[in-house]
């Protein structure tokens, strides 16, 4: 998505200064398995591509790994209690494929699925709706050794894994996301090399793009056959802004937009791959073996589309062209994660421009008239948090970020965008991929030495927002009744971590 809209703010606020949302709107928090679980070799979990990547010298800041992370695997009850105190309607978590199926093929690992049984039951007992993401980048290493997302067989293995998970959890989990940010999995992982598996292969990135979409389609079919109530996908469409009014910068936005947005959104919601800018990527896609019916498989109707949004990207043209067309992401064509003007940036270097959130959502609806309802599956900021003398974390910048973006979201709803809910990123400070533990996104601080959790001011602000909404509307949670005490939903005793 692109725009020339200048920075600004919207004002969809009530007298108390908090944004207002329609009846039935839900609020929650999100995390991802590798970023918080730890327990990297517990109970039969196999290695993922991130375990391997973290052990490659120079890839992750300070040589950090997710071996322990937030130790959510052993502390999930504490974290669910934080969600309950927050008043969250829903919790978005991801299932670790190598925990459930260690090598990416073969039989299920019962101990791995037992963990998610316990987590889901704990959430339901707290009145919180579980929302499961099936893939948040932790591909089993054995599958990467066989080609990873470059090969179609990985998509077929993903469908098998999906069946294992939904068979066990489908009686209690109603909201499912197949993939999280496939753009990052394909281009940051296989073209740019800043994420696992760390490849720099243009052809591999384009092949991965198609196979990730096929995996989504196959998983959607499995979930439908299992009777899943809501099926969607979490994307990160970018709001791209030209650095100037020049024709060259406008062309750079179009080139970046194909790989960031169009090759995902068009197959999913328009039934085709884009035709424009094909010289930058089309020949490589044409080289990927595709089957009749792939586009129909990919474009199956969804119940919602997840949108992850953090910042706009300013794109400028550059005389240099990456020789490999598939690596012409925004980074390669001279896009900078900055803004032309005096705006604050987060510790990620990302500009804070809430109005572009409204712009992105309204442009999505205008471009794809059949777009399903939207769920904001991630939104948040990394800030330079410190513990004050009073023992609290006064993260004013994060509160301002969340307030501005929720006001912008309310403005999009006012303009007619059908948004059903919002997940803040993230519940906890966590392992932030190649940045290690140097970037903190949580509304709850984690002391990585003691693993002590401390709710920040942003947690308390968000709790107040949820409470005000609930007072006006009533609880939005659709969580099902929890199993009887002492049972895991299958008539067997609960297992301790």
N, C-alpha and C positions, 0 to 999 in steps of 0.2 A: 504494500500500500504506500502511496506517496502523496505528498501535500506540500503546498506553499504556506500553510497556515502559520502565522507567527505564534510565538510562545504566549501563553495566557492561562487564565483560570476560569472555571465555571463556578456557578454559585447555586447549586441545587441543595440548599441547606435549610434546616428548620431553625427556629428561634434559638435553640441551644447550640447552634453551630455544627451539628452533626448531620451528615447527608441522610436522606430518607429514601427508602426503597419500597417497592410495592408489596402487598400481602403475599405470603408464600415464599418470598426471597430467603435464601439460606446463607449462612456464614460458616466458614470453617477454616482449617489450617492444613498445610500440606508439608510433606517430607518425601524423601526417597531412600530406598533401602541401603544402597552402598554409602550414602552420606551420613546415616545415623546408626545403623544396626550394630556395627562391629561384629564380634564373634565370627571372624572370617573363616575359621576352620572348625567351628563347633557343629556337632550333630550331623556330620556328613556333608556339610556345604562344600562344593567344589570351587576351584578358582575361577574368577571372572577376568575379563580383559582389563578391568581396572586394577585388580590385584597385580597383574603382570605389568601394566603401565606404571604403576606407582613404584615398582622395583627397578624401573629403567632409569639409570642415573640422569639427572637433569630435567626430567619430565615434570615433576611436581615440586612446588616450593618446599624447601627444607627437607626434602625426602619424605614427606608425610605420606601416610597410607590410611586406608579405612579399616585397618585391623581392629581397632577399638572404637574409633569415632565417638559417638555419644553413648555407646553400650546400650542402645535401645533394646537390643535382644534380651537383655537381662533386666532392664529398667522400664519396660513398656507400661507396667501398671502405674508407675510414677508419672509417666508422660500422659497416659490417658486421664489420670486425675487432674493434671494441668489443663487438659482440654475440657474436662467437665467444669472446672472452676472458671474457665474462660467463657463458658456458655455456648461452646461450639455446637452447631447443628450437625456437622459432618467433619470427618477426618479423611483426607486423601493421603494414602500411603502407597508404596509400590511393593510388589512381590519380587523377591530376588530369584530369578530363574535358576542360578547355580545352587540355591538352597533347596529348591524343590526338585530339580532334575540336574544333579551335579555336573554331568558331562554334556547336557543339552540334548541327550537322547537316552533311550533306555527307560528303566522303571522309575517311578516316583520315589523320592526319599521321604518316607513317612515322617521322620523327625523334623524335616524342614517345613512340611505343611502343618505339622502340629503347632509350630510357633504362630502361624497366621490364624489357625483355629483359636488359639488362646487370645490373640490380639483382637480378633473380631468379636469374640464373646465378651471381652472386657469392654470394648466400645459399646456394644449393645446394652450391657448392664448399666453403663453410664448414660444411656439415652442418646448416644451419638451414632449417626449413620456412617458405616464404613463405605469408603469409595476407593476401589482398588485400581491401580495402574499396573498393567502386566509387564511393561518393559520401560525401565528408566535407566537404560544404558549398560547394565551389568550383564553383558553377553557371556555365557560360559566359554572359557578359554578354549576348550576342546573344539567348539564350533568355529571359533576364529582360526584355529589351526587348520581347519578344513575349508577355509575360504571366507568365513564370517558372512557379513551381509553382502559380500560381492556375489554370492551364489544363491540360487533360488532354494536350494535344499534347506537353508537356514529358516526361510519363511515357513516351510513345511514342518520343520521341527517346532517352530514357535506355535503353530496350530495345535500340535500334540500337547505341548506344555500348557497351552490355554485350557485344553480339555481337562487336564489333571487338576488345575486350580479351580475351575468353575464347578467341577464335579464335587469337590470338597467344600467350597465356600459359597457356592451359588444359592444355597438355601437361606443365606443370611446377608450376602452382599448384593445390593440392588444396582449400584452405579459402578460401571466398569469403563476404564480407559485402556485401549489397546496399547498405544505407544505414547511416550512423552518426547516431544520436540524431535521428530525424525530428521529435521534439518541438521541439528547438531550431531546426531548419530552418524549421518552420512557425510556431511561436509567438514565439520570440525574434527571428526574422527578419522575419515578416510582421505580427505583432500588437504586440509590445512595441517593436520597432525597434532593439534593442541589438546585433543582428547583421545582416549583409548579408542582404537588400538594404536594410534599414532602414525598412521600411514599417510603418505603424500602421493596419492594415485588418482589422477583425474578420472580415468575410466572406472576405477573402483568406486569412487564416490557416486557417480551416476548410476552404476549398477546397484549400489547399496540403496539409493533413493527408490528405485523401482521395487526392489525386493522388500524394503520396509513397507511400502504401500501394499504390496501383495500380502505380506504378513498381517497387516491390519485387516485386509479383506478376509483372509482365511480365519483369523481370530474372531472377527465379527460374525462370520457364519457359525462358528462353534458356539459362541455366546448366545446367538439367537436360538440355535437348536436346543440349548440348555435352558431356555426360558428367561434369560437375563432381562431385567426390567428396563434398564437404561444402558445403552452402549454409545460410546463416543471415542474421541481421540483428542489428545492435548497437543496443540500446535503452538508455535511461537512466530506468528506472522509479524513481520517488521514494518514499522512506519518509517519510510525512507523519504528524506527531504533533500533536495538538491542544495549544494553549498552556495549556488548563485543562480541567477536567472539565465545563465548561458545555455545554449543548445547542447553543448558538450556535457555539462553536468546533468541536464535532463536525460540525455542518452545513458549516462552512467547509472542513473536511478533505474531506468528500464532494464539495463543488463543485470543489475543487482537484484531487482525485483523478481526476475524469472527464477533464480536459484533460491532466493530467500522465501518467496511466497508462491509463485505461480505453479511451479512443478509439483507442489503439494495440494494447493487449493483447487486447481483446475481439475485434476483427476478425481478428487474427492467430491466436488460439488458442481462440476460442469460436465463430467463424463468424458474428458479429453485431456491430452497434454497440450500446453500452449504452443501456438504456432509462431509467435513473435520471438525475435532474438535467437532463432534456432541455430544460427551459425556458432553461437557460444557453447552449445551443449547438445544440440540435436544429433550430430553424427555419433556421439558416444552413446546416446540413448538408443539409437537405431542399431548399434552393435550388441545391445543386450537382448538375449533371447526372450521374447514375450509370447505368451499363449493367447489364442483367441479367447475372449471373455475376460481378460485381465482387467480391462477398464470397468466392465460391469461388476466384477468382484470388488474392485477398489471403491467404486462409487455406490455401494449399497447404502440405503437410507440410514441415517444415524439419529439418535434421540437428542443429541446435543453435540456441539463442538466446543472443546476446551481451548481457551485463549490464554497463553502466558504472555504477560506484558511487563516490561521494566522501563524502557527508554526508547526514544527515537534514534535513528542513525542518520547522520549527515553524510551525503555521498558527493564526492567530487571526482571529476574525470582526471585521468593521468595519461601522459603520452605512452607510458610503458604498458604493455599488455603481457600478462602471464601467457607463455607459449602454450600451456596446456589449458584448453578452454574450460574444462570442468572445474578448474581451480580458480576461476574468476568469480569468487565470492566478493562480497562488499569489501573485504580486507584487500583483496588482490587488485581491485580496480580503483583503489584510493579512497574508499569510504572510511571515515573516522567516527568513532563513537564520541562525538562532541556536538556542540550546538553553536550556531553562529549568533553569539550574543552573551549577555551576562547572566548566566544561570548557574545554580549550584550543581555540583556533581557529587555522586556517592563515592565510596572508597573503591568501587569498581571503575571509576572514571566515567560513569554514565550520567548524562545530563538529566535533570529532573524537570520535565515539561509535561505536567498532567494533561493539558488540553490535547496533546497528541494521542492520548488514550481514547478520548471521545472521538477524535478524527478517525483513528484506525477502525474502531467498531462500526461507526456509521458508514465508512467506505466499504467494509466487508459486506454489510447488508445490501448496500447499493450495487455492488459488483456481483454478488451471488444471491439472487432473489429467493432461491430455494434453500438458503442457509438454515440449518436447524437452530433451535434455541442455543444461546451462548451460556457457557459457564466459565467464569474467570478461574482458571485452574492454578495460576501462580501470579502473584504481584507482591513486590516488596523491595526492600533496599538494604544494601550492605553499608554499615556506618561505623565510625570510629568509636565504638562503645567503650566506656570506662566505668569501673565500679567506684562510686563516690564514697565519701567518708561515712555516709549514713547506710552504706551497704547496698544501695540501690543503683540501678542503671537508668540515668535520666537521658534517654535517647530521643531528645527533642527533634532532631533531624528526621528520624524515622517516623515519629508521630506526624510531623508535617507532611512527609512523603505520603503516608497512608491516607491522611485526611484529604490531601489534594487529589489523589488518584481515585478515592471513593466518591468525592464530589464530581470528578470528571465522569466516572462510571454512571452516577445518578443522572448526569446530563445526557449521556448516551441513551439511557432508558427513557428519559423524557422525550428524546427525539425519535423514539419508536424502536430501538434495538431491544429484542426480546432476550434479556439477561436473567437467568434463573438463580444464580448464586455466585459466591466469591470465596476463594481460598487464599489466605495470606501466605506468602512464602517468607519465612518458614516458621513453623512452631519453634524449632530449636536452632541455635547456632550449630553448624555442622561442617563436615568435610566439603570444601567448596572446590572440588575437582582439581584442576592444575594449580589453583591458588592454595591448596592445602587447607590449613586452618587460619589463614591470614585474613579472611574476609568473613564477617559475621552478618548473617541475614536474619537471625532468629528474633522473635519477640520474647523468647526466653533465653537468657545467657547460660552457656555451659562453660564451666571451669574445666578445661581439658586435663588438668592435673588431678582434680578430685571428682570430676563429673557431676558436681553440684549444679542444680538448676536454680536460676534466679529469675523470676518474671521481671521484665523491664517495664518502664513506663508505657511503652507501646502496647504491651500485653494488657495493662490496666485500661488504657484508652480504648482498645479494641473490645474489651469486655463490656465497657460502658456503652459503646455503640451497639453491640449485640443486645444488651439488656434493654436499651431504649427501643430498638426495633421490635423485640419480643413483647414488650409492654404494649406496643401499639397494635401488634399483629398476632401474637401468640407464637409458640414454637413452630419452626418450619421443618424440624427433623422428621424424616420418614423411617427412622430406625425401627426395625422389627423388635418384637418382644424378645428379651434375652432368654437363653435356655435356662432350665431349672438349675438352681445352685448345685454345683458339683458335677455338672455335665457339660460336655463341649458341643452340644448340638447334635451329636450322633449317639447319645446314650452311653458314652464312655466317660470315665473320670477325667477331669481336667488334669493336665500335666504341668508341672512347674518347669520354668526355664532352668 
